[in-house]
Amino acid sequence: MRQTSQRGTAWAPAAFVSMIRRRQFHRIAFLAAGLYNIGWGIWSSLDPQWLFRFSGLPPLNHPSIFACLAMVVGLYGSFIWKSLVFRKTAG
């Protein structure tokens, strides 16, 4: 059985939310990641060939596949934002 310390265990991190070091840094990093993912998802959904033009690669035969990937990345960004806004607090 795993010993618990003052910082808690990997299985129960929510119980020790107040002990996260550099909380503001983590919030800013996740905010930036969410913004980036949402922006990349929107841009790539609207113009799925942009990355291939930018990198000098030949255009895709099926750009809808890349647009679908962009929508998934954008959705992931919205989940990151949701976790920041609606996060549970300890106590």
SEMARMAR-333989 format. One record per residue (C-alpha): residue number from 1; x, z, y. Coordinates in pm, 1 decimal. Example, Ala and Ser with C-alpha at 12.3 -4.5 7.8 and 13.67 -1.06 7.14 Angstrom:
BEGIN
> k; xx; zz; yy
> 1; 1230.0; 780.0; -450.0 $
> 2; 1367.0; 714.0; -106.0 $
END
This chain:
BEGIN
> k; xx; zz; yy
> 1; 0.0; 0.0; 0.0 $
> 2; 129.5; -92.4; 342.7 $
> 3; 215.3; 181.0; 587.9 $
> 4; 52.8; 170.6; 929.5 $
> 5; 250.0; 236.6; 1242.8 $
> 6; 150.9; 291.7; 1601.9 $
> 7; 124.4; -84.7; 1643.1 $
> 8; -112.5; -130.1; 1349.5 $
> 9; -96.8; -378.5; 1066.3 $
> 10; -127.6; -752.6; 1038.5 $
> 11; -472.6; -703.6; 885.5 $
> 12; -617.8; -501.9; 1172.2 $
> 13; -474.5; -632.1; 1500.7 $
> 14; -806.4; -597.7; 1688.5 $
> 15; -789.4; -220.4; 1661.1 $
> 16; -464.1; -220.6; 1857.2 $
> 17; -539.1; -474.2; 2129.0 $
> 18; -439.3; -232.1; 2401.6 $
> 19; -84.2; -221.2; 2266.0 $
> 20; -5.3; -592.3; 2308.6 $
> 21; 308.4; -631.1; 2513.4 $
> 22; 311.7; -885.5; 2795.5 $
> 23; -64.4; -940.4; 2773.5 $
> 24; -75.5; -1131.5; 3102.8 $
> 25; 197.4; -1370.1; 2985.0 $
> 26; 2.7; -1442.2; 2666.8 $
> 27; -318.9; -1499.9; 2860.8 $
> 28; -144.3; -1747.8; 3091.3 $
> 29; 18.4; -1926.5; 2796.6 $
> 30; -314.3; -1962.6; 2613.8 $
> 31; -484.9; -2072.1; 2934.4 $
> 32; -222.3; -2343.9; 2982.5 $
> 33; -255.1; -2451.3; 2618.0 $
> 34; -632.0; -2472.4; 2648.5 $
> 35; -609.5; -2678.0; 2968.0 $
> 36; -352.8; -2910.3; 2813.9 $
> 37; -555.3; -2963.8; 2495.7 $
> 38; -878.6; -3028.1; 2684.3 $
> 39; -707.7; -3268.4; 2925.2 $
> 40; -524.3; -3452.6; 2648.7 $
> 41; -843.1; -3476.6; 2444.9 $
> 42; -1047.5; -3618.9; 2730.7 $
> 43; -778.5; -3865.7; 2837.9 $
> 44; -708.7; -3985.1; 2485.1 $
> 45; -1077.7; -4018.4; 2403.2 $
> 46; -1135.3; -4237.4; 2707.8 $
> 47; -821.2; -4449.1; 2657.0 $
> 48; -698.2; -4421.4; 2296.2 $
> 49; -421.9; -4681.4; 2343.9 $
> 50; -242.4; -4503.0; 2631.2 $
> 51; 14.4; -4325.8; 2417.1 $
> 52; 108.8; -4646.6; 2238.3 $
> 53; 145.7; -4837.9; 2565.9 $
> 54; 349.8; -4552.0; 2712.9 $
> 55; 587.5; -4536.5; 2416.7 $
> 56; 616.6; -4914.6; 2375.3 $
> 57; 455.0; -4920.9; 2031.1 $
> 58; 216.4; -5197.0; 1926.5 $
> 59; -150.2; -5113.4; 1990.0 $
> 60; -359.0; -4962.1; 1713.7 $
> 61; -591.3; -5180.5; 1508.0 $
> 62; -842.6; -4893.8; 1488.8 $
> 63; -827.4; -4693.5; 1813.3 $
> 64; -1137.4; -4498.5; 1714.3 $
> 65; -925.8; -4294.2; 1472.1 $
> 66; -697.1; -4183.4; 1756.2 $
> 67; -1002.1; -4114.0; 1975.5 $
> 68; -1146.3; -3895.6; 1699.6 $
> 69; -819.9; -3701.3; 1678.5 $
> 70; -832.5; -3660.1; 2056.8 $
> 71; -1182.2; -3515.2; 2035.8 $
> 72; -1064.8; -3263.8; 1775.5 $
> 73; -771.5; -3159.9; 1996.5 $
> 74; -1004.5; -3126.6; 2296.6 $
> 75; -1244.8; -2917.3; 2093.2 $
> 76; -956.8; -2695.7; 1984.5 $
> 77; -871.1; -2648.6; 2353.0 $
> 78; -1225.5; -2535.0; 2423.5 $
> 79; -1195.9; -2280.5; 2140.6 $
> 80; -879.0; -2145.0; 2301.1 $
> 81; -1064.0; -2106.5; 2631.0 $
> 82; -1355.8; -1939.2; 2457.4 $
> 83; -1121.0; -1689.2; 2295.6 $
> 84; -984.7; -1599.9; 2640.1 $
> 85; -1322.4; -1566.1; 2809.3 $
> 86; -1518.1; -1395.2; 2532.5 $
> 87; -1244.0; -1189.0; 2372.3 $
> 88; -1333.8; -849.6; 2233.1 $
> 89; -1177.5; -547.2; 2392.1 $
> 90; -1074.0; -233.3; 2212.2 $
> 91; -1259.6; 86.6; 2273.8 $
END
